Amino acid sequence: MSNVELLKTVTERAQKWLTPQYDENTRKEVERMLNAEDKTELIESFYKDLEFGTGGLRGIMGAGTNRMNRYTVGSATQGLANYLKDCFKSEPQISVAVGHDVRHHSREFAELTADIFSANGIKVYLFDGPCPTPEVSYAIRKLGCQSGVMITASHNPKEYNGYKAYWSDGAQMIAPHDVKTIEYVNAITSLDQVKFEPDKDLIQIIGKDIDDQYLADIHTLTLDPEADKRHSDMKIVYTPIHGTGKRLMFDSLKLWGFENVIHVPEQDVQDGDFPTVVSPNPENSEAMAMAVAKAKEVGASIVLASDPDADRVGLAVRDKKGEYQLVNGNQICMILLYYIITKNVEKGLLKGNEYVVKTIVTTETIKRIADANNVKCFDCFTGFKWIADVMRNMETEGRYLGGGEESYGFLAETFVRDKDSISANSLMAEAAAWAADQGMNLYELLVDIYAKYGFSREKGVSVVRPGKTGADEIVAMMKDYRENPPKELAGSPVTCIKDYSDLNCRNLKTGEITKLEFPTTSNVLQFFTEAGDKVSIRPSGTEPKIKFYVEVREDMKSKDQYEDMVVRAEAHIEQVLKDLKVK
């Protein structure tokens, strides 16, 4: 389509938003875009419909078909309501749980979602204020709901919001429900199809009652309550980074016995502008800076954090020089699984049917830890809905010990089916107390794990390509990597290529092609080298970016070599990225 044709199409779509069906503020915003000399914003807002993907919606807030607003949220909710009514015809009363984070318009979108569900005869349990994403998953299971919605854009910048849809098991939807929901949402082609008038009798506000049950269930995960008591005065700095973690995290740590939890007052403020950070993502050192500064001020043992919807975790620990070091998502997952498995071994709880789950882009060191302790390790696609799928399939066959992914997500329990920073941070504090009993801090525990199971280093790089041209460029990049794969990375020959788009695994040494056992295909490509390195390439399903995950191995012969290994591995990773032409 030429630029002239695109602008003509976009203008026609935008003009439909000037009708009385749309509120006055929306019409004014559309008029402004139509009258602007620069049509970039108009094109980006209307060149397509905001896609209801397998995880729901996520996009920049504003007027337009490609934006998060009351009309795109309304259409999504009506489509989901229609699907629920078809799926659960025999239920005397279909019910859903609805929660939201602290972002601009989140409460408005949550109340709108509740209104539309109720207008369709569906009972709604609506949280009384901002709540963690995992608590919505918990509420769905606890209250026996058929579905649920969380209004959040997770750790994205302040301009974004999102709509996460869940099924009756408390997990995000997978086939067939994800695909069918998309079909039902796409069938909403006019606002006339959306029932906006609520039945307030079908909306029940929930809050402290669910909070208390959730925290009590999380406390059942404790593996060493005596260590918690012995180290009740351990200094812990926690920051919710302006998000929903404030609601429950301090209470959870207190329930576990930790009495010396220190606030970062500026970041306790729940504010959708996230005023103290550029991006509210605990993966970024900038987002953790204020908490680390507070830790230096008070001499804290560890720093804990969560993102705005409190599903992802952040961690900083003190190295042997007393400096605070950020711990990456792979290491967080590795420490927690090591702690859980080790305590199960200590307590004689392993019966032979235990398992853990990690995603294909998460560190392989976890598999080595599991294998060494006769615990099954499952690999799955990126995203906690796939970890939940393994849990669903293993419901009666095995005991789940924990699962996680490199993107700072971990789940220790079965009563939630999404990543959970409340339980993960509580367990991390306990792991620190347990490590202290062994004469170590968490940094030394991390080094100890590498000494036992082999050193690895990981790095994730996201290449952002926004807009229509960016989407086309990402498609072209994946095509090129498939057609012209690297022959070697950092001087080591590529020996295996796994392409999850067709589930083929190619052994480049023997030429043998085997099938990967996964429930569906995914647009992910992996390269493995003779040196034991792993590279995964995956376009994001929710953001305009392509992600590169690099894991390299180095031969660490003693704990004293750890810092040298980190420096060496970082150079190794940079060479791999250079060979992949990642900028």
C-alpha positions as CSV (number, residue, x, y, z in Angstrom):
1,M,0.0,0.0,0.0
2,S,1.4,3.4,-1.0
3,N,1.7,6.2,1.5
4,V,-1.1,8.1,-0.2
5,E,-3.4,5.0,0.0
6,L,-2.4,4.4,3.6
7,L,-3.2,8.0,4.6
8,K,-6.6,7.8,2.8
9,T,-7.5,4.5,4.6
10,V,-6.4,5.8,7.9
11,T,-8.3,9.1,7.5
12,E,-11.5,7.2,6.6
13,R,-11.1,5.0,9.7
14,A,-10.5,8.1,12.0
15,Q,-13.5,10.0,10.7
16,K,-15.7,7.2,11.9
17,W,-14.6,8.1,15.4
18,L,-16.1,11.6,15.1
19,T,-19.6,10.2,15.4
20,P,-21.8,10.6,18.6
21,Q,-21.0,7.0,19.6
22,Y,-17.7,8.3,20.9
23,D,-17.3,10.6,23.8
24,E,-16.4,14.3,23.4
25,N,-12.8,14.0,24.6
26,T,-12.1,11.1,22.1
27,R,-13.6,13.1,19.3
28,K,-11.4,16.1,20.1
29,E,-8.3,14.0,20.2
30,V,-9.1,12.5,16.8
31,E,-9.9,15.9,15.3
32,R,-6.5,17.1,16.5
33,M,-4.7,14.2,14.8
34,L,-6.7,14.7,11.6
35,N,-5.8,18.4,11.5
36,A,-2.2,18.0,12.4
37,E,0.3,18.7,9.6
38,D,2.4,15.7,10.7
39,K,0.2,12.6,10.2
40,T,2.5,10.2,11.9
41,E,0.4,10.0,15.1
42,L,-2.8,9.6,13.1
43,I,-1.3,6.7,11.1
44,E,0.1,5.0,14.2
45,S,-3.3,5.3,15.9
46,F,-5.5,4.0,13.1
47,Y,-3.4,2.0,10.6
48,K,-4.7,-1.3,12.2
49,D,-6.8,-2.6,15.0
50,L,-5.1,-3.1,18.4
51,E,-4.7,-6.9,18.2
52,F,-6.3,-9.1,20.8
53,G,-3.5,-11.6,21.0
54,T,-3.1,-14.8,22.9
55,G,-2.4,-12.8,26.1
56,G,-5.0,-10.1,25.6
57,L,-4.3,-6.5,24.7
58,R,-1.4,-4.2,25.2
59,G,-0.7,-0.8,23.7
60,I,-0.2,2.9,24.0
61,M,-3.2,4.7,25.6
62,G,-5.1,7.2,23.4
63,A,-7.8,7.5,20.8
64,G,-7.7,5.2,17.8
65,T,-8.3,1.6,16.7
66,N,-4.6,0.8,17.5
67,R,-4.7,2.3,21.0
68,M,-5.8,1.3,24.5
69,N,-9.1,3.2,25.2
70,R,-12.6,2.5,26.5
71,Y,-13.7,1.4,23.1
72,T,-11.0,-1.2,22.3
73,V,-11.3,-2.4,25.9
74,G,-15.1,-2.5,25.6
75,S,-15.0,-4.6,22.4
76,A,-12.5,-7.0,23.9
77,T,-14.7,-7.5,27.0
78,Q,-17.8,-8.0,24.9
79,G,-16.0,-10.6,22.8
80,L,-14.7,-12.5,25.9
81,A,-18.2,-12.3,27.5
82,N,-19.8,-13.8,24.4
83,Y,-17.3,-16.6,24.4
84,L,-17.7,-17.3,28.1
85,K,-21.5,-17.5,27.6
86,D,-21.1,-20.1,24.9
87,C,-18.5,-22.1,26.8
88,F,-20.3,-22.2,30.1
89,K,-24.0,-22.5,29.1
90,S,-24.6,-25.1,31.8
91,E,-23.2,-22.9,34.7
92,P,-26.1,-21.4,36.7
93,Q,-24.0,-18.3,37.1
94,I,-20.8,-17.4,35.2
95,S,-18.4,-15.3,37.2
96,V,-15.1,-13.5,36.6
97,A,-12.5,-11.7,38.7
98,V,-11.3,-8.3,37.6
99,G,-8.2,-6.4,38.9
100,H,-6.0,-3.5,37.9
101,D,-2.7,-1.9,38.5
102,V,-1.8,1.8,39.2
103,R,-1.6,3.1,35.6
104,H,-3.5,6.0,34.2
105,H,-7.0,4.8,33.2
106,S,-6.5,1.4,34.9
107,R,-9.4,1.8,37.3
108,E,-11.6,3.3,34.6
109,F,-10.8,0.3,32.3
110,A,-11.4,-2.2,35.2
111,E,-14.8,-0.7,36.1
112,L,-15.7,-0.6,32.4
113,T,-14.8,-4.2,32.1
114,A,-16.9,-5.1,35.1
115,D,-19.8,-3.1,33.8
116,I,-19.8,-4.9,30.4
117,F,-19.5,-8.3,32.0
118,S,-22.4,-7.5,34.3
119,A,-24.5,-6.2,31.4
120,N,-24.0,-9.7,29.9
121,G,-25.4,-11.4,33.0
122,I,-21.9,-12.4,34.3
123,K,-21.1,-11.9,38.0
124,V,-18.0,-9.8,38.6
125,Y,-15.6,-9.9,41.6
126,L,-14.0,-6.5,41.3
127,F,-11.0,-5.6,43.4
128,D,-11.4,-2.5,45.5
129,G,-8.1,-0.9,44.3
130,P,-4.8,-1.7,42.6
131,C,-3.8,-5.3,43.2
132,P,-1.0,-7.6,42.1
133,T,-1.6,-9.6,39.0
134,P,-1.0,-12.9,40.8
135,E,-3.8,-12.1,43.2
136,V,-6.3,-12.0,40.3
137,S,-5.1,-15.5,39.3
138,Y,-5.5,-16.5,43.0
139,A,-9.0,-15.0,43.2
140,I,-10.2,-16.8,40.0
141,R,-9.2,-20.2,41.6
142,K,-10.4,-19.4,45.1
143,L,-13.8,-18.0,44.0
144,G,-14.4,-20.6,41.4
145,C,-14.6,-18.2,38.5
146,Q,-14.7,-19.1,34.9
147,S,-12.4,-16.3,33.8
148,G,-10.7,-13.1,34.9
149,V,-9.1,-9.9,33.6
150,M,-6.2,-7.9,34.9
151,I,-5.8,-4.3,33.5
152,T,-2.0,-3.8,33.4
153,A,0.9,-3.2,31.1
154,S,3.2,-4.8,33.6
155,H,6.6,-3.1,33.5
156,N,6.1,-1.2,30.3
157,P,6.6,2.6,30.2
158,K,3.8,4.9,31.5
159,E,2.2,5.5,28.1
160,Y,1.1,1.9,27.9
161,N,-1.8,-0.1,29.4
162,G,-3.0,-3.7,28.8
163,Y,-5.7,-6.3,29.3
164,K,-4.6,-9.8,30.4
165,A,-7.3,-12.4,30.1
166,Y,-7.3,-15.6,32.2
167,W,-9.2,-18.9,32.1
168,S,-10.9,-20.9,34.9
169,D,-7.6,-22.4,36.2
170,G,-6.2,-19.0,36.8
171,A,-3.7,-19.2,34.0
172,Q,-3.6,-17.1,30.8
173,M,-5.4,-18.8,28.0
174,I,-3.8,-21.2,25.6
175,A,-5.4,-23.2,22.7
176,P,-8.2,-23.6,22.1
177,H,-9.5,-20.9,24.3
178,D,-7.0,-18.2,23.2
179,V,-7.7,-18.7,19.5
180,K,-11.5,-18.9,20.1
181,T,-11.5,-15.8,22.3
182,I,-9.7,-13.9,19.5
183,E,-12.3,-15.0,17.0
184,Y,-15.1,-13.8,19.3
185,V,-13.3,-10.4,19.9
186,N,-12.7,-9.9,16.2
187,A,-16.4,-10.5,15.6
188,I,-17.2,-7.3,17.5
189,T,-17.1,-4.9,14.5
190,S,-19.4,-2.2,15.8
191,L,-19.9,-0.4,19.2
192,D,-23.6,-1.3,18.8
193,Q,-22.6,-4.9,19.7
194,V,-21.1,-3.8,23.0
195,K,-23.4,-3.8,26.1
196,F,-22.2,-0.8,28.1
197,E,-25.2,-0.6,30.6
198,P,-24.2,-2.4,33.8
199,D,-26.2,-4.5,36.2
200,K,-24.7,-3.2,39.4
201,D,-26.3,-6.1,41.4
202,L,-23.9,-8.5,39.6
203,I,-20.7,-6.5,40.7
204,Q,-19.2,-7.5,44.1
205,I,-16.3,-5.5,45.5
206,I,-13.6,-7.7,47.0
207,G,-10.4,-6.7,48.9
208,K,-9.1,-7.5,52.4
209,D,-10.9,-10.8,52.6
210,I,-9.0,-12.2,49.5
211,D,-5.8,-10.4,50.6
212,D,-5.8,-12.2,54.0
213,Q,-6.5,-15.7,52.4
214,Y,-3.8,-15.1,49.8
215,L,-1.2,-14.1,52.3
216,A,-2.0,-17.0,54.5
217,D,-1.7,-19.5,51.6
218,I,1.7,-17.9,50.6
219,H,3.0,-18.4,54.1
220,T,2.4,-22.1,53.8
221,L,5.4,-22.1,51.4
222,T,7.9,-21.5,54.1
223,L,10.6,-24.1,54.3
224,D,12.6,-22.9,57.2
225,P,10.5,-20.8,59.6
226,E,13.1,-21.2,62.3
227,A,15.7,-19.5,60.1
228,D,13.2,-16.6,59.6
229,K,12.9,-16.2,63.4
230,R,16.6,-16.3,63.9
231,H,17.1,-13.5,61.3
232,S,13.9,-11.6,62.0
233,D,16.0,-8.4,62.3
234,M,17.8,-8.8,59.0
235,K,17.7,-5.5,57.1
236,I,15.7,-5.8,53.9
237,V,14.9,-2.9,51.6
238,Y,11.8,-3.4,49.5
239,T,10.4,-1.1,46.8
240,P,7.2,-1.6,44.8
241,I,8.4,1.0,42.3
242,H,5.2,2.9,42.6
243,G,3.1,-0.2,42.0
244,T,0.7,-2.7,43.5
245,G,3.3,-4.6,45.5
246,K,2.8,-2.0,48.3
247,R,-0.6,-3.7,48.9
248,L,0.7,-7.0,50.2
249,M,4.5,-7.3,50.1
250,F,5.2,-5.6,53.5
251,D,2.5,-7.7,55.1
252,S,3.8,-10.9,53.6
253,L,7.4,-10.3,54.9
254,K,6.0,-9.5,58.3
255,L,3.9,-12.7,58.3
256,W,7.1,-14.7,57.5
257,G,8.8,-13.1,60.5
258,F,10.9,-10.3,59.0
259,E,10.5,-7.3,61.2
260,N,13.1,-5.0,59.7
261,V,11.8,-4.2,56.3
262,I,12.8,-0.7,55.1
263,H,10.7,1.4,52.8
264,V,11.8,3.6,49.9
265,P,9.2,6.3,50.7
266,E,9.3,8.1,47.3
267,Q,8.5,4.8,45.5
268,D,5.7,3.8,47.9
269,V,3.6,6.4,46.2
270,Q,1.3,4.7,43.7
271,D,1.5,6.8,40.6
272,G,1.0,5.9,37.0
273,D,3.6,8.4,35.9
274,F,6.3,6.4,37.8
275,P,7.9,9.7,38.7
276,T,11.2,8.5,40.1
277,V,12.1,6.2,37.2
278,V,12.4,6.3,33.5
279,S,10.8,2.8,33.2
280,P,9.4,0.9,36.1
281,N,11.2,-2.3,35.3
282,P,13.3,-4.0,38.1
283,E,15.4,-5.5,35.3
284,N,16.9,-2.0,34.8
285,S,19.6,-0.7,37.2
286,E,18.0,2.8,37.0
287,A,14.7,1.5,38.4
288,M,16.6,-0.1,41.3
289,A,18.8,2.9,42.0
290,M,16.8,4.5,44.8
291,A,16.4,1.2,46.7
292,V,20.1,0.4,46.4
293,A,20.9,3.9,47.7
294,K,18.6,3.3,50.6
295,A,20.3,-0.1,51.2
296,K,23.7,1.6,51.3
297,E,22.4,4.2,53.7
298,V,21.0,1.6,56.2
299,G,23.4,-1.3,55.5
300,A,20.8,-3.7,54.3
301,S,21.5,-7.4,53.6
302,I,19.4,-7.5,50.5
303,V,17.2,-5.3,48.2
304,L,13.9,-6.7,47.0
305,A,11.6,-5.1,44.4
306,S,8.6,-5.7,42.2
307,D,7.3,-4.2,39.0
308,P,4.0,-2.1,38.8
309,D,1.7,-5.2,38.8
310,A,3.9,-7.1,41.3
311,D,4.4,-10.2,39.2
312,R,8.1,-9.7,38.4
313,V,10.8,-9.4,41.1
314,G,14.0,-7.5,41.5
315,L,17.0,-8.4,43.7
316,A,20.3,-6.8,44.7
317,V,22.9,-8.4,47.0
318,R,26.1,-7.4,48.6
319,D,29.3,-8.7,47.1
320,K,32.5,-9.6,49.0
321,K,33.6,-5.9,48.8
322,G,30.3,-4.8,50.4
323,E,29.0,-3.3,47.1
324,Y,25.4,-4.0,45.9
325,Q,25.1,-6.1,42.8
326,L,21.9,-6.6,40.8
327,V,21.0,-10.2,40.3
328,N,19.6,-11.1,36.9
329,G,16.4,-13.0,36.2
330,N,18.1,-16.2,35.4
331,Q,20.0,-16.1,38.7
332,I,16.9,-15.2,40.7
333,C,15.2,-18.3,39.3
334,M,18.3,-20.4,39.9
335,I,18.7,-19.3,43.5
336,L,15.1,-19.9,44.4
337,L,15.0,-23.4,42.7
338,Y,18.3,-24.3,44.3
339,Y,16.9,-23.3,47.7
340,I,13.6,-25.1,47.3
341,I,15.3,-28.3,46.1
342,T,18.0,-28.2,48.7
343,K,15.5,-27.7,51.5
344,N,13.3,-30.5,50.2
345,V,16.4,-32.8,50.2
346,E,17.3,-31.7,53.7
347,K,13.8,-32.5,55.0
348,G,13.6,-35.8,53.2
349,L,10.6,-34.7,51.2
350,L,11.7,-35.8,47.7
351,K,9.7,-38.9,46.6
352,G,10.8,-39.1,43.0
353,N,7.8,-37.4,41.3
354,E,9.0,-33.8,41.9
355,Y,9.5,-31.4,39.0
356,V,10.5,-27.9,38.1
357,V,9.7,-25.8,35.0
358,K,11.8,-23.3,33.1
359,T,11.4,-21.6,29.7
360,I,13.6,-22.5,26.7
361,V,15.4,-19.1,27.0
362,T,16.2,-19.6,30.7
363,T,19.6,-20.7,32.0
364,E,20.5,-24.4,31.5
365,T,22.2,-24.4,34.9
366,I,18.7,-25.0,36.4
367,K,18.5,-28.3,34.6
368,R,21.9,-29.3,35.9
369,I,20.7,-28.5,39.5
370,A,17.5,-30.5,39.0
371,D,19.2,-33.4,37.3
372,A,21.8,-33.7,40.1
373,N,18.9,-34.0,42.6
374,N,16.8,-36.4,40.6
375,V,14.1,-33.7,40.0
376,K,12.5,-33.6,36.5
377,C,13.1,-30.3,34.6
378,F,10.6,-29.4,32.0
379,D,11.3,-26.9,29.2
380,C,8.4,-24.8,27.8
381,F,7.9,-21.7,25.7
382,T,8.4,-18.2,27.0
383,G,5.5,-17.0,29.1
384,F,4.0,-18.2,32.3
385,K,0.9,-19.6,30.5
386,W,3.2,-22.3,29.3
387,I,4.6,-23.0,32.8
388,A,0.9,-23.2,33.9
389,D,0.2,-25.6,31.0
390,V,2.9,-28.0,32.3
391,M,1.4,-27.7,35.8
392,R,-2.0,-28.5,34.4
393,N,-0.7,-31.6,32.6
394,M,1.1,-32.8,35.7
395,E,-1.7,-32.0,38.2
396,T,-2.1,-35.7,39.2
397,E,1.3,-37.0,38.2
398,G,3.9,-35.0,40.0
399,R,4.7,-32.4,42.7
400,Y,5.5,-29.0,41.5
401,L,8.5,-27.4,43.3
402,G,8.7,-24.1,41.3
403,G,9.1,-22.6,37.9
404,G,10.5,-19.4,36.4
405,E,11.8,-17.5,33.5
406,E,14.7,-15.2,32.7
407,S,12.4,-12.2,32.6
408,Y,12.4,-11.9,36.4
409,G,9.3,-14.1,37.0
410,F,9.0,-17.0,39.4
411,L,6.1,-19.1,40.8
412,A,6.5,-21.3,43.9
413,E,2.9,-22.3,44.4
414,T,0.1,-24.2,42.7
415,F,-2.7,-22.0,44.0
416,V,-1.7,-19.3,41.6
417,R,-1.0,-19.9,37.9
418,D,1.1,-16.8,37.0
419,K,4.4,-15.4,38.1
420,D,4.2,-14.0,41.7
421,S,6.6,-11.5,43.2
422,I,4.8,-11.7,46.6
423,S,5.7,-15.4,47.2
424,A,9.0,-15.1,45.3
425,N,10.3,-12.2,47.4
426,S,9.1,-13.9,50.6
427,L,11.0,-17.0,49.7
428,M,14.0,-15.0,48.7
429,A,14.1,-13.3,52.1
430,E,13.9,-16.8,53.7
431,A,16.7,-18.0,51.4
432,A,18.9,-15.1,52.6
433,A,18.1,-16.1,56.2
434,W,19.0,-19.8,55.5
435,A,22.2,-18.7,53.7
436,A,23.1,-16.7,56.8
437,D,22.8,-19.8,58.9
438,Q,25.4,-21.4,56.6
439,G,27.7,-18.4,57.1
440,M,26.9,-16.9,53.6
441,N,25.0,-14.0,52.1
442,L,23.0,-14.4,48.9
443,Y,26.0,-13.3,46.8
444,E,28.2,-16.0,48.3
445,L,25.3,-18.5,47.9
446,L,25.2,-17.6,44.2
447,V,28.9,-18.2,43.7
448,D,28.6,-21.5,45.6
449,I,25.9,-22.7,43.2
450,Y,28.1,-21.9,40.2
451,A,31.0,-23.8,41.9
452,K,28.8,-26.8,42.3
453,Y,27.0,-26.9,39.0
454,G,29.2,-24.9,36.5
455,F,29.5,-21.2,35.7
456,S,27.2,-19.6,33.1
457,R,26.4,-16.0,32.3
458,E,23.3,-14.7,30.5
459,K,22.3,-11.4,28.9
460,G,19.2,-10.3,27.2
461,V,19.1,-7.7,24.5
462,S,16.0,-6.1,23.1
463,V,16.1,-4.4,19.7
464,V,13.1,-2.0,19.6
465,R,11.5,-1.3,16.2
466,P,8.3,0.6,16.7
467,G,5.5,1.2,14.2
468,K,4.5,-0.5,11.0
469,T,8.0,-0.2,9.4
470,G,9.5,-1.6,12.6
471,A,7.2,-4.6,12.5
472,D,8.2,-5.3,8.9
473,E,11.9,-5.0,9.8
474,I,11.5,-7.6,12.6
475,V,9.9,-10.0,10.2
476,A,12.8,-9.5,7.8
477,M,15.4,-10.1,10.6
478,M,13.9,-13.4,11.5
479,K,13.8,-14.5,7.9
480,D,17.4,-13.7,7.4
481,Y,18.5,-15.6,10.5
482,R,16.6,-18.6,9.3
483,E,18.0,-18.5,5.7
484,N,21.5,-17.4,6.7
485,P,22.3,-18.8,10.1
486,P,25.7,-18.1,11.7
487,K,28.3,-20.8,11.2
488,E,30.1,-20.0,14.4
489,L,29.6,-17.7,17.4
490,A,32.6,-16.3,19.4
491,G,34.9,-18.7,17.6
492,S,32.9,-21.8,18.4
493,P,31.1,-23.7,15.6
494,V,27.3,-23.8,15.7
495,T,26.4,-27.4,16.2
496,C,22.6,-27.4,16.5
497,I,19.8,-25.2,15.4
498,K,16.3,-25.5,16.9
499,D,13.5,-23.7,15.0
500,Y,10.3,-23.7,17.0
501,S,8.3,-22.4,14.0
502,D,8.4,-25.9,12.5
503,L,9.6,-27.8,15.7
504,N,12.7,-29.0,13.8
505,C,16.0,-29.6,15.6
506,R,18.9,-29.8,13.2
507,N,22.2,-31.4,14.2
508,L,24.7,-29.7,12.0
509,K,27.4,-32.3,12.7
510,T,25.4,-35.3,11.6
511,G,22.7,-33.6,9.4
512,E,20.0,-35.4,11.5
513,I,16.7,-33.6,11.9
514,T,14.5,-34.5,14.9
515,K,11.2,-33.2,16.1
516,L,10.9,-31.0,19.2
517,E,8.1,-32.1,21.6
518,F,6.1,-29.0,22.2
519,P,2.3,-28.5,22.2
520,T,2.4,-25.9,19.4
521,T,4.8,-23.9,17.2
522,S,6.3,-20.6,18.2
523,N,8.4,-18.0,16.3
524,V,11.6,-18.7,18.2
525,L,15.1,-19.7,16.8
526,Q,17.9,-21.1,18.8
527,F,21.6,-21.7,18.1
528,F,23.8,-24.0,20.2
529,T,27.6,-24.0,19.9
530,E,30.3,-26.6,20.6
531,A,31.5,-24.5,23.6
532,G,28.1,-24.9,25.2
533,D,26.7,-21.5,24.4
534,K,23.0,-20.9,23.7
535,V,21.4,-18.1,21.7
536,S,17.7,-17.6,21.5
537,I,16.0,-15.1,19.2
538,R,12.3,-14.3,19.6
539,P,10.1,-11.4,18.5
540,S,8.0,-10.1,21.4
541,G,4.3,-11.0,21.2
542,T,3.3,-7.9,23.1
543,E,5.8,-5.2,22.3
544,P,7.5,-3.8,19.2
545,K,10.8,-5.5,19.7
546,I,12.9,-8.5,18.9
547,K,14.7,-10.2,21.8
548,F,18.1,-11.9,21.9
549,Y,18.9,-14.2,24.8
550,V,22.6,-15.2,25.1
551,E,23.9,-17.7,27.6
552,V,27.7,-18.6,27.6
553,R,29.7,-21.1,29.6
554,E,33.1,-20.6,31.1
555,D,35.3,-23.1,33.0
556,M,35.4,-21.8,36.6
557,K,37.7,-24.1,38.7
558,S,37.3,-22.3,42.1
559,K,35.0,-19.8,43.8
560,D,37.9,-17.3,43.8
561,Q,37.7,-17.1,40.0
562,Y,34.1,-15.9,40.0
563,E,34.7,-12.2,39.4
564,D,37.2,-13.0,36.7
565,M,34.7,-15.3,35.1
566,V,32.1,-12.6,35.0
567,V,34.4,-10.2,33.1
568,R,35.5,-13.0,30.7
569,A,31.9,-14.0,30.1
570,E,30.7,-10.5,29.4
571,A,33.4,-10.2,26.7
572,H,32.3,-13.6,25.4
573,I,28.7,-12.4,25.2
574,E,29.6,-9.2,23.4
575,Q,31.5,-11.2,20.8
576,V,28.4,-13.5,20.3
577,L,26.2,-10.4,19.8
578,K,28.7,-8.9,17.4
579,D,28.7,-12.1,15.4
580,L,24.9,-11.9,15.2
581,K,25.1,-8.3,14.1
582,V,23.0,-7.1,17.0
583,K,23.3,-3.4,17.6
